[in-house]
Structures are given as C-alpha cells and as structure tokens.
Amino acid sequence: MYQRIMKRAKELEADAAGFLSKLVRTPSFSGKEKDVVSLIQQKMTDLHFDDVRIDPLGNVIGRIGNGPRVIAFDAHVDTVYPGDTNQWTFDPFDGSIVDGYVRGRGSVDQKGGMASMVYAAQIIKELNLNRDFTILFTGTVMEEDCDGLCWQYLVQEENIRPEVVVVTEPTNLNIYRGQRGRMEIEVRMNGVSCHGSAPERGDNAIYKISRIALEIEKLHDALKTDEFLGKGSVAVTQVFSNSPSQCAVPDAAWIRLDRRLTHGETKETALAEIREAALRAGYSDVDIRLLQYNEPAYTGLRYTTEKYYPTWVLEEPSPYLQQAVSAYHNVFNRQPLVDKWTFSTNGVSISGMFGIPVVGMGPGNEIYAHAVNEAAPVDHLSKAAAFYAGFVRSLQENQRS
C-alpha cells in the first residue's frame, strides 16, 4: 500500500506544483489572507472534500471522513512581505516553476505544505485509507504576526481538539518534534526632560535604558541550554525614545526584546531575569511588560492574546512520533532524521498551550523561510503528500496507545 501511496503522489506532483504556483501568485500577508483562503476553499471543494468552511477568524477548514477519532494537518497561509525586491533575482509573486522549483514568497513558508496537504487528502480518499478518522486540513491565518493565535481560536472557540496535529512547516522532509518558545517583551524607563544645552538639569531616559540593554546583552550568555532544543536567547531588537524636541533630553525610552525559551524556561522566569538585569544596571523602577497582539483578522475579528509562545517538545516515546517514523520508513524505505525547528510555529499553542501532540514534516528547507529567492523543490510536494497519507495509513494500522 505504501508503494501505491508514493506512486499516486508522484502522479499528482504536477497538480500540486501548479496549485502552489497559484498560491504564490496570490499575496497573503498577515491579516490580508482573504483571497488565498478563497482559493484554497475552492480547491478543497473541487477535490470533493466532505466539508469546507471558513471560521469567523478566517481560517479555512476542510474535512474528510466522519470517524470518532480526530486528527489534523495544519498549514498557515499568510506570509511575510518580500522586503527589498531588488535583492530578488525574480518577481517574488510570479510563482514560476523553474529547474524543478516553485519560486516565490511563501513557496517554502509555508504554502508548499498547504499544497501537499490537499493532495494528500485526495490520495487518502482515492485509496480508501481512512476508516476511523475525522481528518481536518486547516489553512490558518496570522501565524507570521502571532504564531498559534489561529489555533487558540480553533481550540477555544471552534472546540476543535484533535488527538494529534501534523504541522507542515518546512522541515526539508525530515520529522521535527519540537521548538523553542518565544516572548516579545518591552522594557521602559522614564526620565526628566530638559533643554539639550544643559543636560545635567534633567534625567536622560536613553542613558538609563542603554545601561539596562548592556546588562541584557550579558544575560544572553548566561541563559540555560537544553541538549535537544539548544540554548535560550535574548536580543534587543528595537529601540524607541520620546522627547519634546531634538534639542531636549528624552523623558522616556524603551526597548523591545526577542526572547527565545529553551526547555524549562517559562514566562515567569524570563520576566524575572529581565528585572534582575535592570537591578544590576541600578534601576528598580523599570516597567517591564509582555506585549499584546490585538490586530484585526481580514474578517475584522480581533482575538487578543499576549505575545507568549510556549516551548514544546514531543517526547521520543510518543506513539505518534513512533508511527510517524514508521510511516516515513514505509513510504521512503529509509529512516528519517528526527530534529527540531529553529523558528516558531503554530505548535506553540497546539502543543505548548493545549498539550496536543504535534508532529512536524513539510516540504522545503527552513533556511529559505523569509529569505530572498525563496523556492520549494517540486519533488518535495509529492513526497510530503505521500508521507501525510502514509501517516494516516500507519495510524489506521495501529491501535491508539
């Protein structure tokens, strides 16, 4: 059966590549995904999904099967902007297929996963691989701006809670089982403004926040390391100030931090470390806050959350990981590399917040995510689709542990 799955996936490879090309040609920045969601909805309808709907946040949800067990495949359908297009050697949105690659923004991160998913559904239906499952295929929104927000909505508002979710972010066709978490933090200091010609009359907020920033730089080196996920990190990524004029000492200054959390680090420990860094700089009156996300979806809905994205790991004994490895071996006749993502994914809410097991496997190499000249190998699309169908087959063959 696994050979039949691979054969059929290869036969559908050109269709998957053509669909990915259309997805790339449909820009879908965070909060602006309406057109690409409509395109996916139509493709799912054309492929005879049993049900296709769009929820109030704008996620598109396709379903095949109606079994008692629920599993899901997820791809976010928003992308980052292309940046300076002069750095690209081709139009970021032309979706051309050249030398075995689908080229353009989102081809790797992560519309390639979406294309592979929908054709995996076709294989599952054609080969009658699904008996026991309700299988959901979610094209989710706003991940680039606020990873996991979409799945907070699906779990808490749509009452969708699968027993396992396959996240189809790029893994270079390897199997991933975790990632560091992250936080977006703001650190603010107030000062006293005065005329710039006599700065000693005031209290310069920039000098104060700069001393804290230098302590945060030292903090980075002291953060803990996990054998699997690697080291926690912290970086000052933005600097702001407020002053009555260019000729006045600033009365406020603040910095924003990117904090990556390895295994064992939490929101509480990370915030405490920043406060300790401020104390080492000589300040106890610092304002430290976890930022909030409150941007509207393309539907107009606002679904507010704090910008805390928990670390998650699927432990090696997990039966879902074992079945994923088994399916991979059966489809490709080789053992997979089991690894982790460097960046963040919707797994932060699926697994990190709600404890739902997550297996990662997707087309494309993550080093091309957010990069110029982004391009996904065409053959990755068929291989990923074969794995997804094979994973369903493997779960069907084995009783839930």
BELRA-V858552 format. One line per field, one symbol per residue. ss: DSSP state (@ for helix, = for strand, . for the rest). phi: phi as a letter, one per 40 degrees, with the letter a starting at -180 (. if undefined). burial: # if it has 24 or more other C-alpha atoms within 12 Angstrom, else .. Layout:
ss = ???
phi = ???
burial = ???
//
This chain:
ss = .@@@@@@@@@@.@@@@@@@@@@@@....=....@@@@@@@@@@@@@....====.....=====....========..=.....@@@.........==..===...@@@@@@@@@@@@@@@@@@@@......========........@@@@@@@@.......====.......=====.==========.=..=@@@@@@.=.@@@@@@@@@@@@@@@@@@..==...==.==========.....=...==========.....@@@@@@@@@@@@@@......====.==..=.....=..==.==..==.....@@@@@@@@@@@@@@.....====.....@@@@......====.....@@@......===@@@@@@@@@@@@@@@@@@@@....
phi = .cccccccccccdcccccccdccccbdacdgbcdccccccdccccccgdcababccchccbbbbgacccbbabbbcbcbcccgccccccaccbcgcbbfgbcbhcgccbaccccccdccccccdcccfcbbbbcbbbbbbbgcccadgddcdccccbcfcaccabccbdcbfgcbbbiaccaabbbbbbcbbcacccbcccbbcccccccccdcccdcddccccbbdccgccaaacbabbabacaccbcccaaabbbbbbbcdgcbdcccccccccccccchbbccbbbccbbacccccgcbbcaccbbccaaccdcdcccccccccdcccbfacccbaacccbbcdccdcccbgcdbbbaacgbccccgbcfdabccccccccccccccccdccccbccc
burial = .#.###.###.#################################..#.#.###############...##############.........######...#########################.#.##..######################.....##################################.........###############.##..##...#########...####....####################..##.###.##..#.#..######.#..###....#.###########...##############...#.#################.###########.#############################.....
//
